[in-house]
């Protein structure tokens, strides 16, 4: 009587196929590259550049209130276009019962000074405790 020996170990392929994983990772990378610029709160403005800006990391939080003043004088609260009076009302509504009543102003470097003063005055009229003026670091 002969014993039949089966060599099943030679049929098993132990190499990991990473091609599907790489495909999925590339798709996720592309999705994140497209979505990330849209996550920035407020309108995109060319901010003033300073040598020693103060780091305001709270402005990057999802619940931060950001007022943007564009070059042509338009005012945006987040991504919503507002006027001066509406800005005060909307800020009062959004501040409501919040403990942190900080608002950040992001102004274009070439906007008229008077437009920034009007926006800051409207923000202060809403009962804001702290006001942050956002700037960028000047390249050396």
N, CA, C and O of each residue as an XYZ file, in Angstrom:
560
protein
N       0.788     -1.156      0.000
C       0.000      0.000      0.000
C       0.858      1.259      0.000
O       1.756      1.406      0.829
N       0.582      2.151     -0.919
C       1.368      3.367     -1.040
C       0.601      4.546     -0.420
O      -0.622      4.642     -0.525
N       1.332      5.399      0.201
C       0.717      6.585      0.807
C       0.867      7.738     -0.182
O       1.954      8.044     -0.671
N      -0.264      8.353     -0.447
C      -0.254      9.492     -1.368
C       0.075     10.757     -0.582
O      -0.632     11.116      0.360
N       1.119     11.404     -0.965
C       1.528     12.645     -0.301
C       1.132     13.812     -1.193
O       1.509     13.898     -2.361
N       0.352     14.707     -0.587
C      -0.044     15.895     -1.343
C       0.778     17.073     -0.848
O       0.870     17.316      0.355
N       1.352     17.774     -1.750
C       2.163     18.937     -1.396
C       1.329     20.198     -1.652
O       1.454     20.829     -2.702
N       0.480     20.558     -0.690
C      -0.415     21.706     -0.846
C       0.309     23.023     -0.619
O      -0.180     24.063     -1.060
N       1.428     23.021      0.034
C       2.149     24.242      0.334
C       2.667     24.954     -0.895
O       2.831     26.174     -0.871
N       2.928     24.238     -1.956
C       3.449     24.868     -3.176
C       2.368     25.627     -3.935
O       2.685     26.492     -4.751
N       1.095     25.322     -3.681
C       0.009     25.997     -4.378
C      -0.359     27.334     -3.725
O      -0.999     28.170     -4.364
N       0.026     27.547     -2.486
C      -0.347     28.760     -1.764
C       0.570     29.908     -2.173
O       1.795     29.780     -2.194
N      -0.057     31.020     -2.493
C       0.687     32.218     -2.855
C       0.672     33.139     -1.635
O      -0.381     33.670     -1.282
N       1.786     33.329     -1.008
C       1.836     34.139      0.209
C       2.189     35.601     -0.052
O       2.315     36.369      0.901
N       2.348     36.002     -1.285
C       2.651     37.400     -1.604
C       1.378     38.232     -1.477
O       0.313     37.820     -1.935
N       1.492     39.394     -0.860
C       0.345     40.284     -0.677
C       0.207     41.152     -1.916
O       1.170     41.773     -2.366
N      -0.980     41.186     -2.449
C      -1.252     42.011     -3.617
C      -1.667     43.397     -3.131
O      -2.777     43.564     -2.625
N      -0.804     44.380     -3.276
C      -1.066     45.730     -2.766
C      -1.669     46.658     -3.821
O      -1.973     47.812     -3.519
N      -1.842     46.184     -5.028
C      -2.372     47.034     -6.094
C      -3.753     47.587     -5.770
O      -3.967     48.784     -5.961
N      -4.708     46.784     -5.288
C      -6.011     47.371     -4.948
C      -5.914     48.408     -3.834
O      -6.632     49.408     -3.856
N      -5.036     48.181     -2.865
C      -4.887     49.134     -1.771
C      -4.294     50.452     -2.294
O      -4.714     51.526     -1.864
N      -3.346     50.382     -3.193
C      -2.748     51.584     -3.768
C      -3.793     52.354     -4.576
O      -3.826     53.584     -4.536
N      -4.642     51.638     -5.306
C      -5.707     52.301     -6.067
C      -6.647     53.059     -5.146
O      -7.010     54.202     -5.426
N      -7.036     52.433     -4.062
C      -7.938     53.085     -3.113
C      -7.260     54.299     -2.479
O      -7.889     55.345     -2.318
N      -5.998     54.170     -2.124
C      -5.290     55.285     -1.500
C      -5.142     56.469     -2.461
O      -5.250     57.620     -2.039
N      -4.899     56.201     -3.739
C      -4.792     57.288     -4.711
C      -6.128     58.002     -4.892
O      -6.163     59.226     -5.020
N      -7.216     57.256     -4.903
C      -8.534     57.878     -5.015
C      -8.804     58.748     -3.794
O      -9.302     59.865     -3.937
N      -8.487     58.261     -2.598
C      -8.675     59.060     -1.389
C      -7.802     60.314     -1.408
O      -8.246     61.385     -0.994
N      -6.577     60.187     -1.880
C      -5.682     61.340     -1.970
C      -6.269     62.410     -2.889
O      -6.247     63.595     -2.555
N      -6.783     62.004     -4.026
C      -7.371     62.956     -4.965
C      -8.592     63.623     -4.345
O      -8.778     64.831     -4.492
N      -9.425     62.851     -3.656
C     -10.603     63.424     -3.013
C     -10.194     64.469     -1.974
O     -10.772     65.554     -1.928
N      -9.204     64.149     -1.143
C      -8.762     65.103     -0.128
C      -8.119     66.338     -0.751
O      -8.270     67.440     -0.225
N      -7.410     66.174     -1.852
C      -6.799     67.329     -2.508
C      -7.860     68.269     -3.076
O      -7.660     69.484     -3.102
N      -8.976     67.721     -3.528
C     -10.037     68.552     -4.083
C     -10.847     69.216     -2.979
O     -11.242     70.374     -3.114
N     -11.098     68.503     -1.895
C     -11.986     68.995     -0.844
C     -11.283     69.965      0.110
O     -11.923     70.887      0.615
N     -10.003     69.785      0.367
C      -9.293     70.576      1.372
C      -9.369     72.085      1.133
O      -9.602     72.810      2.100
N      -9.191     72.608     -0.071
C      -9.303     74.067     -0.228
C     -10.695     74.602      0.086
O     -10.840     75.778      0.420
N     -11.715     73.765     -0.015
C     -13.077     74.210      0.265
C     -13.364     74.276      1.758
O     -14.373     74.853      2.163
N     -12.507     73.705      2.573
C     -12.749     73.663      4.006
C     -12.348     74.948      4.711
O     -12.677     75.132      5.883
N     -11.665     75.815      4.044
C     -11.207     77.045      4.667
C     -12.403     77.931      4.974
O     -13.164     78.279      4.071
N     -12.580     78.303      6.251
C     -13.722     79.149      6.578
C     -13.519     80.560      6.058
O     -12.413     81.099      6.093
N     -14.583     81.137      5.584
C     -14.504     82.505      5.084
C     -14.059     82.569      3.636
O     -13.649     81.568      3.048
N     -14.145     83.741      3.084
C     -13.723     83.956      1.709
C     -12.204     84.057      1.632
O     -11.537     84.430      2.598
N     -11.684     83.722      0.480
C     -10.241     83.777      0.261
C      -9.841     85.225     -0.020
O     -10.338     85.844     -0.961
N      -8.949     85.748      0.797
C      -8.447     87.104      0.608
C      -6.927     87.077      0.687
O      -6.336     86.179      1.287
N      -6.311     88.072      0.075
C      -4.862     88.218      0.168
C      -4.575     89.086      1.379
O      -4.646     90.314      1.317
N      -4.248     88.425      2.485
C      -4.098     89.149      3.753
C      -2.809     89.958      3.788
O      -1.867     89.703      3.038
N      -2.798     90.933      4.678
C      -1.612     91.757      4.888
C      -0.491     90.888      5.450
O      -0.748     89.943      6.197
N       0.736     91.203      5.097
C       1.896     90.425      5.561
C       2.662     91.233      6.597
O       2.928     92.421      6.408
N       3.012     90.570      7.695
C       3.755     91.220      8.766
C       4.971     90.377      9.121
O       5.028     89.189      8.803
N       5.937     90.994      9.779
C       7.147     90.262     10.162
C       6.922     89.378     11.379
O       7.477     88.282     11.455
N       6.124     89.833     12.321
C       5.907     89.098     13.573
C       4.420     88.908     13.851
O       3.887     89.525     14.773
N       3.740     88.067     13.071
C       2.309     87.872     13.338
C       2.095     87.042     14.602
O       2.913     86.194     14.958
N       0.984     87.307     15.262
C       0.607     86.537     16.448
C      -0.153     85.306     15.973
O      -1.072     85.409     15.160
N       0.234     84.139     16.487
C      -0.419     82.899     16.092
C      -1.805     82.827     16.727
O      -1.937     82.854     17.951
N      -2.821     82.738     15.899
C      -4.209     82.615     16.370
C      -4.753     81.289     15.861
O      -5.494     81.243     14.879
N      -4.379     80.218     16.535
C      -4.766     78.886     16.088
C      -6.261     78.624     16.261
O      -6.806     77.734     15.607
N      -6.931     79.379     17.126
C      -8.372     79.191     17.300
C      -9.152     79.608     16.058
O     -10.302     79.201     15.891
N      -8.558     80.399     15.196
C      -9.243     80.820     13.975
C      -9.426     79.662     13.006
O     -10.263     79.742     12.107
N      -8.659     78.583     13.171
C      -8.771     77.434     12.282
C      -9.816     76.429     12.736
O     -10.067     75.448     12.037
N     -10.425     76.650     13.883
C     -11.439     75.726     14.381
C     -12.710     75.842     13.552
O     -12.971     76.858     12.908
N     -13.489     74.767     13.591
C     -14.709     74.722     12.773
C     -15.759     75.723     13.236
O     -16.534     76.216     12.416
N     -15.805     76.035     14.523
C     -16.844     76.936     15.031
C     -16.366     78.382     15.150
O     -17.051     79.202     15.762
N     -15.220     78.708     14.585
C     -14.697     80.078     14.656
C     -15.537     81.007     13.778
O     -15.952     80.641     12.679
N     -15.773     82.199     14.283
C     -16.499     83.209     13.525
C     -15.491     84.098     12.810
O     -14.714     84.811     13.445
N     -15.514     84.048     11.478
C     -14.545     84.794     10.675
C     -15.287     85.768      9.772
O     -16.172     85.385      9.007
N     -14.909     87.026      9.878
C     -15.452     88.081      9.032
C     -14.377     88.417      8.003
O     -13.246     88.745      8.360
N     -14.737     88.335      6.735
C     -13.788     88.629      5.659
C     -14.198     89.920      4.971
O     -15.367     90.121      4.643
N     -13.217     90.795      4.758
C     -13.451     92.045      4.031
C     -12.656     91.953      2.734
O     -11.426     91.914      2.752
N     -13.364     91.920      1.615
C     -12.716     91.781      0.315
C     -12.184     93.111     -0.182
O     -12.461     94.163      0.393
N     -11.425     93.049     -1.246
C     -10.779     94.230     -1.819
C     -11.781     95.297     -2.244
O     -11.501     96.491     -2.138
N     -12.952     94.872     -2.726
C     -13.958     95.837     -3.177
C     -14.868     96.323     -2.046
O     -15.811     97.073     -2.298
N     -14.599     95.904     -0.796
C     -15.356     96.378      0.352
C     -16.496     95.472      0.767
O     -17.173     95.760      1.754
N     -16.733     94.379      0.042
C     -17.791     93.449      0.425
C     -17.397     92.734      1.717
O     -16.227     92.427      1.949
N     -18.400     92.481      2.546
C     -18.163     91.835      3.838
C     -18.835     90.468      3.832
O     -19.983     90.327      3.412
N     -18.101     89.464      4.305
C     -18.615     88.105      4.386
C     -18.485     87.604      5.817
O     -17.450     87.788      6.458
N     -19.533     86.976      6.307
C     -19.492     86.268      7.584
C     -19.459     84.796      7.233
O     -20.473     84.225      6.832
N     -18.297     84.178      7.381
C     -18.109     82.819      6.877
C     -18.082     82.886      5.357
O     -17.192     83.506      4.775
N     -19.060     82.245      4.709
C     -19.173     82.308      3.250
C     -20.412     83.073      2.809
O     -20.790     83.018      1.638
N     -21.046     83.784      3.733
C     -22.298     84.488      3.454
C     -22.040     85.983      3.313
O     -21.455     86.603      4.201
N     -22.476     86.559      2.197
C     -22.316     87.983      1.943
C     -23.315     88.754      2.800
O     -24.514     88.478      2.754
N     -22.830     89.716      3.580
C     -23.696     90.492      4.468
C     -23.362     91.975      4.357
O     -22.292     92.350      3.877
N     -24.302     92.819      4.810
C     -24.052     94.254      4.914
C     -23.662     94.555      6.355
O     -23.636     93.652      7.192
N     -23.361     95.808      6.649
C     -22.918     96.179      7.983
C     -23.947     95.907      9.063
O     -23.628     95.326     10.100
N     -25.203     96.332      8.819
C     -26.256     96.134      9.816
C     -26.569     94.654      9.981
O     -26.764     94.176     11.099
N     -26.616     93.938      8.876
C     -26.901     92.497      8.931
C     -25.763     91.750      9.620
O     -25.994     90.736     10.279
N     -24.537     92.245      9.472
C     -23.395     91.612     10.137
C     -23.566     91.668     11.643
O     -23.335     90.674     12.332
N     -23.970     92.823     12.163
C     -24.170     92.959     13.605
C     -25.260     92.016     14.093
O     -25.088     91.357     15.118
N     -26.373     91.941     13.379
C     -27.476     91.069     13.787
C     -27.086     89.601     13.725
O     -27.364     88.844     14.656
N     -26.448     89.194     12.641
C     -26.066     87.789     12.490
C     -25.025     87.379     13.522
O     -25.067     86.261     14.036
N     -24.089     88.279     13.830
C     -23.106     87.965     14.868
C     -23.770     87.828     16.236
O     -23.412     86.945     17.015
N     -24.734     88.696     16.529
C     -25.443     88.584     17.796
C     -26.171     87.254     17.895
O     -26.189     86.626     18.954
N     -26.781     86.818     16.777
C     -27.467     85.528     16.765
C     -26.492     84.379     16.971
O     -26.755     83.465     17.752
N     -25.372     84.428     16.272
C     -24.402     83.326     16.363
C     -23.654     83.308     17.689
O     -23.293     82.241     18.187
N     -23.422     84.480     18.257
C     -22.726     84.514     19.539
C     -23.628     83.990     20.645
O     -23.183     83.214     21.490
N     -24.887     84.404     20.649
C     -25.889     83.905     21.576
C     -25.356     83.631     22.973
O     -24.980     84.559     23.690
N     -25.321     82.375     23.359
C     -24.882     81.963     24.697
C     -23.467     81.394     24.695
O     -23.085     80.699     25.636
N     -22.700     81.669     23.680
C     -21.329     81.146     23.626
C     -20.472     81.768     24.716
O     -20.608     82.948     25.038
N     -19.596     80.960     25.272
C     -18.661     81.466     26.273
C     -17.531     82.251     25.616
O     -17.110     83.294     26.116
N     -17.045     81.732     24.482
C     -15.944     82.365     23.764
C     -16.534     83.313     22.718
O     -16.990     82.872     21.663
N     -16.524     84.589     23.008
C     -17.085     85.578     22.087
C     -15.959     86.276     21.337
O     -15.784     87.492     21.422
N     -15.197     85.463     20.597
C     -14.083     85.973     19.811
C     -14.451     85.909     18.334
O     -14.965     84.897     17.857
N     -14.189     86.983     17.620
C     -14.428     87.053     16.183
C     -13.113     87.431     15.522
O     -12.381     88.283     16.025
N     -12.811     86.794     14.392
C     -11.569     87.056     13.655
C     -11.908     87.794     12.368
O     -12.836     87.425     11.648
N     -11.145     88.837     12.092
C     -11.337     89.631     10.880
C     -10.179     89.338      9.939
O      -9.010     89.479     10.297
N     -10.528     88.935      8.747
C      -9.547     88.641      7.698
C      -9.791     89.662      6.586
O     -10.782     89.567      5.861
N      -8.904     90.621      6.455
C      -9.093     91.696      5.480
C      -8.049     91.593      4.374
O      -6.909     91.188      4.604
N      -8.462     91.963      3.192
C      -7.554     91.999      2.059
C      -6.517     93.096      2.275
O      -6.824     94.128      2.871
N      -5.313     92.885      1.804
C      -4.222     93.841      2.012
C      -4.478     95.155      1.288
O      -3.944     96.191      1.685
N      -5.287     95.129      0.230
C      -5.494     96.336     -0.567
C      -6.856     96.981     -0.353
O      -7.252     97.861     -1.116
N      -7.570     96.554      0.673
C      -8.881     97.141      0.940
C      -8.708     98.524      1.560
O      -7.706     98.796      2.221
N      -9.688     99.390      1.343
C      -9.644    100.721      1.948
C      -9.680    100.596      3.461
O     -10.361     99.727      4.004
N      -8.956    101.452      4.128
C      -8.892    101.426      5.586
C     -10.273    101.664      6.193
O     -10.619    101.069      7.213
N     -11.046    102.522      5.572
C     -12.381    102.831      6.082
C     -13.304    101.625      6.086
O     -14.145    101.489      6.974
N     -13.154    100.749      5.100
C     -13.993     99.543      5.045
C     -13.676     98.614      6.213
O     -14.577     97.992      6.776
N     -12.405     98.519      6.575
C     -12.017     97.686      7.715
C     -12.529     98.290      9.014
O     -13.020     97.571      9.885
N     -12.418     99.608      9.147
C     -12.903    100.281     10.352
C     -14.404    100.074     10.502
O     -14.885     99.810     11.604
N     -15.152    100.190      9.403
C     -16.603     99.975      9.463
C     -16.929     98.539      9.880
O     -17.824     98.313     10.695
N     -16.199     97.569      9.319
C     -16.437     96.165      9.665
C     -16.114     95.909     11.135
O     -16.875     95.228     11.824
N     -15.007     96.440     11.618
C     -14.629     96.256     13.028
C     -15.654     96.928     13.932
O     -15.986     96.392     14.990
N     -16.162     98.090     13.535
C     -17.172     98.784     14.321
C     -18.462     97.960     14.393
O     -19.091     97.876     15.448
N     -18.853     97.353     13.267
C     -20.051     96.507     13.254
C     -19.857     95.265     14.112
O     -20.790     94.815     14.776
N     -18.655     94.714     14.099
C     -18.364     93.542     14.924
C     -18.414     93.918     16.397
O     -18.989     93.185     17.202
N     -17.828     95.036     16.757
C     -17.837     95.483     18.149
C     -19.268     95.790     18.615
O     -19.591     95.581     19.785
N     -20.121     96.281     17.719
C     -21.506     96.576     18.069
C     -22.292     95.314     18.427
O     -23.314     95.390     19.109
N     -21.819     94.164     17.968
C     -22.510     92.898     18.236
C     -22.210     92.368     19.631
O     -22.791     91.361     20.037
N     -21.321     93.017     20.375
C     -21.001     92.577     21.722
C     -19.869     91.578     21.788
O     -19.868     90.694     22.644
N     -18.913     91.708     20.898
C     -17.776     90.795     20.845
C     -16.780     91.153     21.935
O     -16.457     92.325     22.129
N     -16.285     90.124     22.660
C     -15.293     90.354     23.712
C     -13.900     90.560     23.139
O     -13.205     91.508     23.502
N     -13.496     89.669     22.244
C     -12.153     89.703     21.664
C     -12.261     89.785     20.146
O     -13.124     89.153     19.537
N     -11.385     90.563     19.555
C     -11.346     90.718     18.106
C      -9.934     90.403     17.639
O      -8.971     91.002     18.116
N      -9.810     89.471     16.712
C      -8.496     89.116     16.182
C      -8.368     89.548     14.737
O      -9.254     89.280     13.925
N      -7.269     90.216     14.411
C      -6.988     90.610     13.033
C      -5.985     89.623     12.461
O      -4.846     89.554     12.924
N      -6.396     88.864     11.460
C      -5.557     87.815     10.895
C      -4.607     88.387      9.840
O      -5.016     89.167      8.979
N      -3.345     87.991      9.919
C      -2.327     88.391      8.952
C      -1.495     87.173      8.584
O      -1.630     86.110      9.191
N      -0.638     87.333      7.588
C       0.280     86.280      7.168
C       1.708     86.700      7.493
O       2.010     87.887      7.615
N       2.578     85.704      7.631
C       3.996     85.999      7.884
C       4.657     86.443      6.594
O       4.474     85.837      5.538
N       5.434     87.522      6.701
C       6.178     88.046      5.565
C       7.358     87.125      5.294
O       8.100     86.792      6.218
N       7.549     86.704      4.034
C       8.720     85.832      3.752
C      10.019     86.589      3.957
O      10.108     87.792      3.708
N      11.024     85.857      4.416
C      12.307     86.507      4.705
C      13.196     86.499      3.499
O      14.317     87.003      3.555
